[in-house]
Amino acid sequence: MDRYTVRDWMTANPVTISPQTSLADAHRLMKQKKVRRLPVVEDGKLVGIVALSDILEAEPSQATTLSIYELNYLLAELKVEKIMKRPVITVTPDTTIREAANLMLTHKIGGLPVMEGGRLVGIITESDIFRMIVRVT
């Protein structure tokens, strides 16, 4: 695995959101694009990351006594900046897959934004690593 780099298996140009994106919009985008995490970018700079699990944890319980209108209002008002993870652990395109996998295991995360020259160029996820293992073994 040391001869494979993130560059070879990452998803280039990932879908991103701003810190002001509502949770409802972020959730909708994840469903639409079939992704489980979104890098959060402001003024071209990576400022956080939000995972589907973060959004689901922030949504109200089914046992709530709030009406559907109250729930929709609250979800529309809650912004990604309130729940995004920061600081973000990142890798470069030249990071080995072994190093990336080790970072994910150590920090118990499912994906890493890929940065090059201060710019977000991709994302590597556990699914990408599984895909690599299946194809090369």
SULZIBEL-V281986 format. One record per residue. SS is DSSP state (H for helix, E for strand, - for the rest). Layout:
BEGIN
SS, SS
END
This chain:
BEGIN
-, -, -, -, E, H, H, H, H, -, E, E, -, -, -, E, E, -, -, -, -, E, H, H, H, H, H, H, H, H, H, H, H, -, -, -, E, E, E, E, E, E, -, -, E, E, E, E, E, E, E, H, H, H, H, H, H, H, -, -, -, -, -, -, -, -, -, H, H, H, H, H, H, H, H, H, H, -, E, H, H, H, -, -, E, -, -, -, -, E, E, -, -, -, -, E, H, H, H, H, H, H, H, H, H, H, H, -, -, -, E, E, E, E, E, E, -, -, E, E, E, E, E, E, E, H, H, H, H, H, H, H, H, H, H, H, -
END
